[in-house]
Structure formats: structure tokens, C-alpha cells
Amino acid sequence: MKVTILGSGTSTGVPMVGCTCRVCSSDDPRDNRTRASLLIRHDSRTILIDTSTDFRRQALRERLASIDAVLFTHSHADHVNGIDDLRGFHFAHRRIVPCFASSTASEILLTAFPYIFNEIEGSGYTPIMHLNEIRGPFDLFGLNVTPIPLVHGLTTTMGYRIGSFAYLTDCNAIPAASLSLLQGLDVLVIDGLRWKPHPFHFHIEAAIAAAEQLNPRRTILTHLSHDVLHADSGKLPQGVEFAYDGLKFTSIP
């Protein structure tokens, strides 16, 4: 199973509009972060996690030819507002793509983007996706997908475990029941917004502490803000690193 970090940034992206801080002004390409999303390739199938605001840019960068399924973590704008850019794949292949989301996220997606999922009389649009409400673990193209409920401030999000890999973005706590689903990981990608604490996201110290409970072989911090300079990765403990756009790795499905 091949994994690509499509976007490693927080909701503003980095550089952030109107900012000239040392990270936003950095000439290190790893400090140039589009909004958080991820791609999984397995047995000729391509699975997208979240349609970030920057999805079109990410898809062009990675030369994506098709998307076979989409997993949504939650319905915040930076994770769903690129959904319309999936229409290009539909124009090319005319396939209805399955997507998966929690009941709360599903309701919001259906309200915000009705033309993506349903035929609207007189609109000229045809559906391009079929929405499946997540009720528990499910099989996707031979992969066992385990949804991982997470705490995101006053709301909840959905992480995903696929084989020995887990993706936990937009969270500031992992419930005890979810911790039991995350044992024996090879690679963990987890929210690590910034160095200072935040009410809705793990900051770097808290993300590292959460990873220590799970003890994966490799931990990658994502959803990074402009408070995080990639060159400061030397401050991280062994086995922990910062994500960057285009980072690729393999994991056991």
C-alpha cells in the first residue's frame, strides 16, 4: 500500500495570506503547505482522504488519473470544499465514485453539495458520487477500513486505520475506545498543529504524547501551521517527523 501526503497544512495553508513570518517567507519547499489531505494507492485503486480546498492543485501535482473512492474525516471547509474538482474525473470516466462519511458529515455534505450526490431536475448536473454513511469497519477494494472516532474541540471527527497505517487529522484527543483500535501500528500520521497548545488540535507535544501511547514505528505530524518551520524537525524525538506535501511512504495493508 502506497501513501502520499497530498496536503500537510492547516486550514489557512502555508504561506498564510497576508503573513510574512519566517515560515511563510521560507524558501524551503517543505514549508509550502496545501490544505490537509491524503492519497492511498493499492492494487491499481486510488483512495482519497478528504477533498481539500487545494485538491485540484494537489491532483495536478501528483498527475492523478482517477479516484476510486473518497473517505471524509469531517465536514469542515478545508477538508471538503475541493469536492467539485472531482467532476473532472467524472467527465473523463463517467463513473459514480463511492464516498464514506459519518452521519453528521454526511448530512452536511448532502446539504452543501446536493448536485454532487443527487440528480437535480433542470440543473444539467448528474451525480458523480454515492454517499455511504459509516456505521463500523468496512471492506474497500480488499482493504479493511476501520473508522476511528476522535475528539476535535466540541465536535467529533473520523480517523481511519487501514492495515498497519492510521490517519488521525483534526483532533485534540483520542477516546479510550479508539485507542484500543490503534495498537500495533507501523505508520501513524497525526495532527500536530503547532508548538503552542490549541483547543481543537493536538499541538506538537501532545501529538508526541499520544503517539507514545500507540508506539508506532514511525510517526508523521501533519495539519501544520505557519508556526512550524520544517528545518526545526531536529527538535523532534527519534521516530517522529514533520509531514510535507508530496511525502510518500509504504505501509502493510
N, C-alpha and C positions, 0 to 999 in steps of 0.2 A: 504494500500500500504506500503510495507516494503522496506526500502532503506538501502544499505550498501555502505560505503565509501571503495572501493577496494584499491585505492591508494590516498594518500594525499600529495604527494611530487611534487617538481618541476622537470624540465627536467633532472637534474643530478641524481635525487634520493638522499636520505639521509640515511646513510653516503655518502658523495661525494667521488669519487675516489681520493686518494692522500691527503685527508684532515684529520687533527687530531684536529680540533676545538672542543669546548666543546659540541656542538650538535652532531657532527659526532662521538665523543667519548662517548656520553651519554649511560648509561645503562638503561635508561627509554625506554621500547619498543615502546612507542608512538612517540619517536624521530626517529625511524627507518621507513622511508617513501619510499614506492614504487611510481612509476610514476602515475599521477592523472587519475583516472577512477572511475566509479560508477555503482552500480547494483540496479535495481528495480525489486521487485517481487510483482505480483498482479494476483490473480485468477489463480494460477498454471503456470503463464507465467513469464519468466525471460528476462528482457530487460537490455542490457549493454550499457553504455555510454562511448564510446571510447575503443579502443583495445590498451591499453598502452604497452609500451616496456616490462613491467613486468607482462603482462596478465597471462601467464602460471602459474607463481608463485602465483598470486592472485587467480586464478581459483582453484588451488590445495589447497590453504589455506582455501577457502570457500567451498570446496567439491562440486563445481558446476557440475551438471549432464547434463545440456543442456543450450543453449542460443537460445531464440526465436526471438530476433530482436536486432539490434545494431543502436544506434544513434551516429553520429560523430559530434563533436564540430568544428573541423577543421583538417587540414592535416599535422600538424607538427609531426615530427618523434616520439616524446614521447607519442603522442596520437593515432598513427596508426600502429606503427611498430610491435605490437603484433598480427596483423591480421592473420598471418599464423597459430597461435596457435588455431584458431577456427577450423582448419581441424580435430583436434581430435574429436570434437563433430560431425562433418560430418561423420567421419569414423564409429562412433557409431550409428548414427540415419539416415544418408543419406537424410537429409532434406536441401533444399535450404533456407537459412535464409535471410529475408528481412533486408536491412540496409538503412539508410537515411542520406543524407548529402546535404550541399549547392551545387550550381552549380560549384563553384570554387573548393571545396574539392572533389566533385565527379570526376571532370576532372583529378585531381592529383591522386586520388585513382585508377582510371582506367588505368592511365599511369604507376604507380608504381607497381601495383599488378594485371596485366591483367588476370593471371591464376586464381585469386580468383573469378572473375566475368564472365569469358568467356571461352569457350572451345577453346583450342589452339591445332591445329592439330599436332599430333606427340609428344605432350608433356607428355601424360599419365595423365594429371591433368583434373579433371572435376570441373565445377564451384561449389562453396559452398555458394555463396551469390548472392542476387539480389539487385542491387543498385537503389534506388529511389531518385530522385532529389527533394529537399524540395522546395515547392512553396507557402506554407502557413500552417496554422494549419491542423492537420490530426488526424484521429482516429487510435489507435493502441491497439488492443485487448480490446476494450471498454474504453480505456483511451484517453482523449482529450489532444493531444500533441501540444503545442504552441511554435513554434521556436522564439527565442529572439535574434535578431541581436545585436552584441556587437562590440566595438572597441578594437583592440589588436595591439597597436602601429600603424603601417602603413597598417595593414591588418584588416580583419574582422573575427570574429568567431561567432559560433552559440550557444547560451544558450538554455535551454529548460525549459518550465513551464509545469508541469503535475499536474493537480488539484491544490492544495494549496502549492505545492512544486516547487521550482525553483533551477536549477543548472547553475551557471554562472562562468565558469572557463576561464582562459586565456583572461583577459580583463583589460583595464585601463580606460574605460569609457562606460557608458550606454546611448545610444542616447535617446532623449526625447520620440520618438515614442515607444521605447522599455520600458521606464519607465511606460508608460500607460498600458502595458501588465502585469505588475508585482505588481499590487495593490492587497491587501487582502491575502498576503502570510502567511502560517503557518510556514514553514521552508524555509530558504534561505541558500544555500551553494554557497559561492562566493570566487573568487580569492583573496588571501591576502598574497602575496609572502614573504614579509619581512618587517622589521621596516622602512628601508630607502626607499625613492621614487625610482621608476623604470620606464623607458619609455614605457614598454609594458604591465605591470601588475599593478593592484592595490597594493599599499603597505597597511599595516595594517590600518593606519589612514584613508586612502582614502576608503578602503573597508567598514570600520565602517560608514563613512560619507554617502556612497552610501546606505548602509543598513538602515540608519536612514531616508532616503527619502522614503523607502518602508515600514518600520515599521513592519517587520515580528515578529512573536512571538519568533522565535529562529533563530540566525544567526551562521553559521559554516564557518570558514575560512579555505580554502584548497589551494592546489598547493604551499605548504610551502617549503621554502628553509632551508639551514643549518644555517641561521641567526636567526631562530626561535626555541627557547627551549620551549618544551611543558609546563614545570614547570612554565614558565612565564605567563601562562594563567590568573593569578591573576591581571595582568595589563590591562586586557580587561574589558570593561563595562558589566554590567549585561545584560544577554541575548545573549552575544557573546562568542564564544568558538573556540578553535583550533580543526580542524579535526585530526583524526589519522586513520591509516589503520585498517579496521575491525569495525569502528564505525557504529552502527546500530540504526535506529530510524524508527518510523512510521509516515505517513502523510496521510491526507484525499485526496483520488483520485478525 
